[in-house]
Amino acid sequence: MNVNGARLDYLTIFFESIGLVLDVEYFCVVHKN
């Protein structure tokens, strides 16, 4: 098992999940106004 590869996969999932949360929050803010 490649440790660096696994770490990169976790970072990718982490940043994608942050992006998803920000997209949802942005969507909510836009549709409140």
JOURMO-V394647 format. One record per residue. RES is the residue in one small letter. SS is DSSP state (a for helix, b for strand, c for the rest). OMEGA is omega in whole degrees, -180 to 180 (NA if undefined). D_LAST is the distance of its C-alpha to the last C-alpha in Angstrom with 1 decimal. Layout:
# JOURMO-V394647
res;ss;omega;d_last
RES;SS;OMEGA;D_LAST
RES;SS;OMEGA;D_LAST
This chain:
# JOURMO-V394647
res;ss;omega;d_last
m;c;-179;49.2
n;c;-177;47.6
v;a;-179;46.0
n;a;178;44.1
g;a;180;42.8
a;a;180;41.6
r;a;180;39.9
l;a;179;38.2
d;a;179;37.0
y;a;178;35.5
l;a;179;33.7
t;a;179;32.3
i;a;-179;31.1
f;a;-178;29.7
f;a;177;27.7
e;a;179;26.5
s;a;176;25.2
i;a;179;23.4
g;a;180;21.8
l;a;179;20.8
v;a;180;19.2
l;a;178;17.3
d;a;-180;16.2
v;a;180;15.0
e;a;179;13.1
y;a;179;11.5
f;a;-179;10.6
c;a;-179;9.1
v;a;-179;7.0
v;a;-175;5.9
h;a;173;5.5
k;a;-174;3.8
n;c;NA;0.0
